[in-house]
């Protein structure tokens, strides 16, 4: 591949506003097909508090739930996750690019683009569309540069220094240094129709979105409902469904009630207390372990959390198995380290912390805290991927109290916690704060919690060796070598315990019996093209 190119340069000092979210009604649910090949209507009760943005990366306004149900349904990136299997963490496979090559220095990637693809407005997809999409996010003097979208996309664009059209079917992307996660990043950098953006402008495009995804926009009732219809010309094969309707329903009991009444036929994260009754009523309960962690960050700028023995003591003091089994009713798995057990970066030997209250007391005594101490813990009241955060935190409070760590709970809205997190400070100034996150499936996220001079709140923890190992991992293109480096870093993280490792979500969802052919992947994301409504 000839890497000579017309380069589009981007300032190396491109700023970003990282949003860590992990995190996320006119028609009733169709329960069977029409008998004429119809795939029916899927109505989803989301945990999100609002309809996600419909302009590509602005779906991230509702965290990764917005990416799952809007961005990845209306649009495609050059790459995508392989979500049509349930046995392993999804790999990156071709999307709007059919293949790619890298230069010898590992910085420049050439992508061969898929032919015969059209946007939902009927205009063709080509290299100009890719350059236009990147200009919107990265070229500040472009007439269609979109600062809000650029901020939302900054997590995935930070390494890109230039991009170019080689010919109608080829584009190149060049990074500042070799990037082991560029292919993952490009999954989120989806491509809108340049014609539609130019016609409606950045501010109105979201009311008339046009992409190449498996579904197309039909209508929007702000705050209430988004309706999408199957893209019968989808390059990856037409979806079996006729329509997908999204409804924001933050309250778990309201989601369950809507499922039981037939108002929806799919709900995200049913309350653990509803699991048995939903099963008894004939609803399907699907789950799978995947890349997710519910954890708490210790503020090591404050005593006594600056003492590794105290952090380790807290980890020995909690009964993860009880939380996963009794409180979460099997919708979560115990987490004994930072790397979720479903990921390739997980090594069982790094599972350091069993439930051992006596050891916790011994460590506290060694730290001069035999009489215990008091601390504050901020917990979100809800939010994408956060399970049942207040009951989990309440269980932690009771368990920590048994070893002398007296916790005062402070509740905070998810959006407020994220705002503080991204501003580099703990929510409500708390000594400890809890949240959920995906980890290595959004690999560019990882070092924001470890790297020197990151703007993200890290609990004031820094380890130079972890920083060096993960920096090297980011710059390593070979997946096996990259995983080895991450595994070495995870060993240090487990030993130093900058976090209270609690549980990993199993991504549970409840479906009406008529919802068929759902593949529950080992991922936060999901492919809706296989789903149908039938008897």
Secondary structure as UniProt FT lines:
FT   STRAND          8..9
FT   TURN            12..13
FT   STRAND          41..46
FT   HELIX           56..62
FT   HELIX           63..66
FT   HELIX           67..71
FT   HELIX           72..74
FT   STRAND          79..81
FT   STRAND          92..94
FT   STRAND          97..102
FT   TURN            104..105
FT   STRAND          108..113
FT   TURN            120..121
FT   HELIX           127..138
FT   TURN            140..141
FT   TURN            143..144
FT   HELIX           147..157
FT   TURN            158..159
FT   STRAND          160..167
FT   TURN            168..169
FT   STRAND          170..175
FT   TURN            180..181
FT   HELIX           182..188
FT   HELIX           194..205
FT   TURN            206..207
FT   STRAND          215..221
FT   TURN            222..224
FT   STRAND          225..230
FT   TURN            232..233
FT   TURN            235..236
FT   STRAND          243..248
FT   HELIX           252..261
FT   STRAND          266..268
FT   HELIX           272..274
FT   HELIX           275..280
FT   TURN            281..282
FT   STRAND          284..286
FT   STRAND          293..298
FT   TURN            300..301
FT   TURN            303..306
FT   HELIX           308..317
FT   HELIX           320..322
FT   HELIX           323..327
FT   TURN            329..330
FT   STRAND          332..334
FT   TURN            341..342
FT   TURN            344..345
FT   HELIX           348..350
FT   HELIX           357..366
FT   TURN            367..368
FT   TURN            370..371
FT   STRAND          373..380
FT   TURN            384..385
FT   HELIX           389..401
FT   TURN            402..404
FT   STRAND          405..412
FT   HELIX           414..422
FT   TURN            423..424
FT   HELIX           427..429
FT   STRAND          432..437
FT   HELIX           440..449
FT   TURN            452..453
FT   TURN            459..460
FT   HELIX           464..474
FT   HELIX           479..496
FT   STRAND          499..505
FT   STRAND          509..511
FT   TURN            513..514
FT   STRAND          515..516
FT   TURN            529..530
FT   STRAND          532..533
//
